[in-house]
Amino acid sequence: TAVFELTIKPAYTNGLNNLHGGCAALIYDICTSAALMVIAREGFWEFVGVSRNLNVTYIRPVPCGTKVTILSEVVHAGQRLATIRGVMKTEDGKVVSTAEHTKVNLTNVLGKSQL
């Protein structure tokens, strides 16, 4: 599990001055990938893999200036695939979005490069 805090800046917002959906997806990509670093070791998710699927569900808008907490939890990490769940909450505990991120492990592929 990994926990991150972030204040929504103007550069992260859309025309309505709320967190842009694409920016939220980027935040989840970074935070859920970082959760894999907690369990990584040599030969097991040491390169954190690549995204296979990133699904974000938007529940409520997040206005500029809002401080959010992102909780990322590794649900499953096998030799080839990992699933990480993310939840973004405001300071008062309201869930604003959730994510499920599936990643593919490239440790064996990168270790056998012929370059």
Residue pairs with C-beta under 8 A, 6 or more apart in sequence:
1 35
1 38
1 71
1 72
1 73
1 74
2 31
2 34
2 35
2 37
2 38
2 71
2 72
3 69
3 70
3 71
3 72
4 31
4 34
4 69
4 70
4 72
5 67
5 68
5 69
5 70
6 27
6 67
6 68
6 70
7 65
7 66
7 67
7 68
8 19
8 62
8 63
8 64
8 65
8 66
8 67
8 68
9 64
10 17
10 64
12 19
12 20
12 23
12 64
13 19
13 20
13 23
13 64
14 20
14 21
16 61
17 63
17 64
18 61
18 62
18 63
18 64
19 61
19 62
19 63
19 64
19 66
19 96
21 56
21 58
24 56
24 58
24 62
24 88
24 97
25 54
25 56
25 99
27 70
27 88
28 54
28 56
28 70
28 72
28 86
28 88
28 97
28 99
28 101
29 51
29 54
29 101
31 70
31 72
31 86
32 54
32 72
32 84
32 85
32 86
32 99
32 101
33 48
33 49
33 84
33 101
33 103
34 72
35 72
35 73
35 74
35 84
36 45
36 48
36 49
36 74
36 77
36 82
36 84
36 103
37 48
38 74
39 45
39 74
39 77
40 46
40 48
43 107
43 111
44 77
44 79
44 105
44 107
45 77
45 82
45 105
45 107
46 107
47 105
47 106
47 107
47 110
48 103
49 82
49 103
49 104
49 105
49 106
49 107
50 103
50 104
50 106
51 101
51 102
51 103
51 104
52 81
52 102
52 103
52 104
53 100
53 101
53 102
54 99
54 100
54 101
54 102
55 99
55 100
55 101
56 97
56 98
56 99
57 97
57 98
57 99
58 96
58 97
59 95
59 96
59 97
59 98
60 94
60 96
61 96
62 68
62 88
62 90
62 96
62 97
66 90
66 91
67 90
67 91
68 88
68 89
68 90
68 91
68 96
69 88
69 89
69 91
70 86
70 87
70 88
71 86
71 87
71 89
72 84
72 85
72 86
73 84
73 85
73 86
74 82
74 83
74 84
75 83
75 84
75 85
76 82
76 83
77 83
79 105
80 104
80 105
81 102
81 103
81 104
81 105
82 102
82 103
82 105
83 100
83 101
83 102
83 103
84 100
84 101
84 102
84 103
85 98
85 99
85 100
85 101
86 98
86 99
86 100
86 101
87 95
87 97
87 98
87 99
88 95
88 96
88 97
88 98
88 99
89 95
89 96
90 96
